Amino acid sequence: MGGLSAAADLSRAGLDVTVVERAASVGGKMRRVESGGLAIDAGPTVFTMRWIFDGLFGDAGQRLEDHIGLIPAETLARHAWQPDRSGRGGNLDLFADVNRSAEAIGDFAGAAEARAYLDFCARSADIYRTLAASFIAAERPSIPGLVARLGPFGIPALMRTVPMRTLWGALGDHFKDQRLRQLFGRYSTYVGASPWAAPATLMLIAHVEQEGVWLVRGGIHEVARAIAGLAERQGARFRFGAQMDRIVVEAGRVTGVELAGGERLPADAVVFNGDISALTDEVRPVPATPPNKRSLSAVTWCMAAQTSGFDLAHHNVFFAENYAAEFKAIFKNRSITETPTVYLCAQDRGEGSNHPAGAPERLLALINAPADGDRGPLPDHVMADLAHRSVGLMQDCGLELTATDDPVVTDPAGFHALFPASGGALYGRANHGMMGSFARAGARGKVPGLYLAGGSVHPGPGIPMATMSGRIAAARLLADFAGDRRTVMLPAG
Ligand SMILES: Cc1cc2nc3c(=O)[nH]c(=O)nc-3n(C[C@H](O)[C@H](O)[C@H](O)COP(=O)(O)OP(=O)(O)OC[C@H]3O[C@@H](n4cnc5c(N)ncnc54)[C@H](O)[C@@H]3O)c2cc1C
């Protein structure tokens, strides 16, 4: 997304742009695979922060809705809990309408928790409003820079974003019901972090979802295709199956890239969209991410399947009982707990769907995993066991599922192979601790002419953030070439 949005902005500015992509098509993590004769989205599924995409297309004189079919989701996600030892489990939907969610929470966990939810919403909205423009859209934020940008009330506003506390800890201010703490703690996994180590600032993700989650007609991969189309119409060229092996530096500045096989492509500037750890020390402005600082990886199963017994929404989460054990296993023991929580995206469900009942449907199942893919694949018996336990958890919640063909399975080693030097980490460096958000590189590389975009640099992972990073990189590049050294800030919403 970072590379594509940079290509769109740079080609619009009249630059001669070539996109060098090692895969056979665009999308990167937003890839699409095939199982049972169906094309299944194998990466991101939750589309938020539409304003970033409206901005990208709008600046090119186009309307997003003319290129991507977006349907607002009324149900944000369906959550199910495995019955625990006391027999307590249950299902809870969250809705785009906050009051409807509060009502559902009231029915699920009582009136006090419904009131707590409304307080939590107000707090997450406040954090979001403080940081949307000052942090997300800035070139490379620092704490003094943030305070300056926030004006006279900068310090109190920043303190209210609670960077010193963990997300899990701060959620305890609001919710007594551990299931709700689990539900909202899970938002840290959207950036590959543990709720027990991520700053409470990530509460803002709850607000991002309340501002709108959209389903993409034809699947989310269409977003990547649409941005590539925009860039192409403005003159950008795409080379697929082209592996960039080296960024060429001569006389202290970037002069192009070298492809596998030795071909050199001369360039005045390069925007790099791979994982930052793939760069050499010569050009990387921050250290490579050590394995113990990597964000989450995952094991994913993409399949065509017949389902029954549980009314699936588009986004479904099946929570295992011991959430703390999952993150301890991943970040401390570098393993996967016995029964991990399962996210299931039922891609034919949700608003605007006309999927015939009983027909095989497209599913993506995902569990979190440590990003140790560079140590080799998970053994077959471990993968079989994980599949068995994940299906067992969903069965405990009522879902029966029969795949109609072999699923396409990707483990951390698979992600590492797709995204070089990542170890399979899907979100760059883990956003852990108060300074985690400031540890990412900004838009400039270490040598003139190199720019950085993507989920491993500022403002971080997720489709909208990575898209924003590409726009920031393009703006920095254009400003540098125009001799303007001022900090780049994009309009935020
Ligand atoms: C399973 C999964 C679920 C996710 N869920 C969500 C979600 O629901 N919502 C959300 O917002 N985000 C989600 N994300 C995160 C989101 O997909 C990413 O943050 C975002 O798509 C990353 O974009 P990027 O710009 O970093 O580029 P990437 O997607 O990492 O793409 C980089 C591209 O560069 C290419 N490349 C790398 N190195 C080279 C090289 N040397 N030569 C040539 N080409 C190269 C790669 O092939 C790839 O196409 C998810 C990710 C995954 C994998």
The ligand as a MOL file (V3000), in Angstrom:
LIG
                    3D

  0  0  0     0  0            999 V3000
M  V30 BEGIN CTAB
M  V30 COUNTS 53 58 0 0 0
M  V30 BEGIN ATOM
M  V30 1 C -3.0550 -11.8040 7.5380 0
M  V30 2 C -3.0460 -10.2940 7.6570 0
M  V30 3 C -4.1530 -9.6510 8.1890 0
M  V30 4 C -4.1500 -8.2510 8.2900 0
M  V30 5 N -5.2980 -7.6270 8.7170 0
M  V30 6 C -5.4090 -6.2820 8.5610 0
M  V30 7 C -6.6750 -5.6450 8.6520 0
M  V30 8 O -7.7010 -6.3050 8.8520 0
M  V30 9 N -6.7400 -4.2950 8.4860 0
M  V30 10 C -5.6290 -3.5540 8.2010 0
M  V30 11 O -5.7460 -2.3280 8.0410 0
M  V30 12 N -4.4150 -4.1420 8.0780 0
M  V30 13 C -4.2810 -5.4770 8.2300 0
M  V30 14 N -3.0880 -6.1050 8.0080 0
M  V30 15 C -1.8970 -5.2800 7.8100 0
M  V30 16 C -1.8440 -4.6730 6.4080 0
M  V30 17 O -2.1300 -5.6550 5.4600 0
M  V30 18 C -0.4490 -4.1350 6.1560 0
M  V30 19 O -0.0330 -3.2660 7.2090 0
M  V30 20 C -0.3290 -3.3690 4.8510 0
M  V30 21 O -1.0390 -3.9820 3.8000 0
M  V30 22 C 1.1510 -3.3210 4.5380 0
M  V30 23 O 1.4080 -2.5410 3.4320 0
M  V30 24 P 2.9010 -2.1630 3.0770 0
M  V30 25 O 2.8830 -0.8450 2.4020 0
M  V30 26 O 3.7660 -2.3020 4.2810 0
M  V30 27 O 3.3660 -3.1920 1.9970 0
M  V30 28 P 3.3920 -4.7790 1.9320 0
M  V30 29 O 2.0270 -5.2970 1.9130 0
M  V30 30 O 4.3500 -5.3580 2.9010 0
M  V30 31 O 3.9630 -4.9440 0.4710 0
M  V30 32 C 5.3060 -4.7700 0.1670 0
M  V30 33 C 5.5020 -5.1870 -1.2670 0
M  V30 34 O 6.8720 -5.0650 -1.5990 0
M  V30 35 C 7.2820 -6.2180 -2.3020 0
M  V30 36 N 8.7090 -6.3730 -2.0380 0
M  V30 37 C 9.3220 -6.4970 -0.8320 0
M  V30 38 N 10.6520 -6.5880 -1.0060 0
M  V30 39 C 10.8770 -6.5040 -2.3360 0
M  V30 40 C 12.0670 -6.5180 -3.1400 0
M  V30 41 N 13.2800 -6.6610 -2.6000 0
M  V30 42 N 11.9340 -6.4130 -4.4910 0
M  V30 43 C 10.7060 -6.2680 -5.0600 0
M  V30 44 N 9.5590 -6.2530 -4.3520 0
M  V30 45 C 9.6540 -6.3640 -3.0050 0
M  V30 46 C 6.4500 -7.3470 -1.7240 0
M  V30 47 O 6.3500 -8.4230 -2.6190 0
M  V30 48 C 5.1120 -6.6470 -1.5090 0
M  V30 49 O 4.2810 -6.6990 -2.6350 0
M  V30 50 C -3.0240 -7.5040 7.8960 0
M  V30 51 C -1.9140 -8.1620 7.3630 0
M  V30 52 C -1.9300 -9.5450 7.2250 0
M  V30 53 C -0.7680 -10.2330 6.5680 0
M  V30 END ATOM
M  V30 BEGIN BOND
M  V30 1 1 1 2
M  V30 2 1 2 3
M  V30 3 2 2 52
M  V30 4 2 3 4
M  V30 5 1 4 5
M  V30 6 1 4 50
M  V30 7 2 5 6
M  V30 8 1 6 7
M  V30 9 1 6 13
M  V30 10 2 7 8
M  V30 11 1 7 9
M  V30 12 1 9 10
M  V30 13 2 10 11
M  V30 14 1 10 12
M  V30 15 2 12 13
M  V30 16 1 13 14
M  V30 17 1 14 15
M  V30 18 1 14 50
M  V30 19 1 15 16
M  V30 20 1 16 17
M  V30 21 1 16 18
M  V30 22 1 18 19
M  V30 23 1 18 20
M  V30 24 1 20 21
M  V30 25 1 20 22
M  V30 26 1 22 23
M  V30 27 1 23 24
M  V30 28 2 24 25
M  V30 29 1 24 26
M  V30 30 1 24 27
M  V30 31 1 27 28
M  V30 32 2 28 29
M  V30 33 1 28 30
M  V30 34 1 28 31
M  V30 35 1 31 32
M  V30 36 1 32 33
M  V30 37 1 33 34
M  V30 38 1 33 48
M  V30 39 1 34 35
M  V30 40 1 35 36
M  V30 41 1 35 46
M  V30 42 1 36 37
M  V30 43 1 36 45
M  V30 44 2 37 38
M  V30 45 1 38 39
M  V30 46 1 39 40
M  V30 47 2 39 45
M  V30 48 1 40 41
M  V30 49 2 40 42
M  V30 50 1 42 43
M  V30 51 2 43 44
M  V30 52 1 44 45
M  V30 53 1 46 47
M  V30 54 1 46 48
M  V30 55 1 48 49
M  V30 56 2 50 51
M  V30 57 1 51 52
M  V30 58 1 52 53
M  V30 END BOND
M  V30 END CTAB
M  END
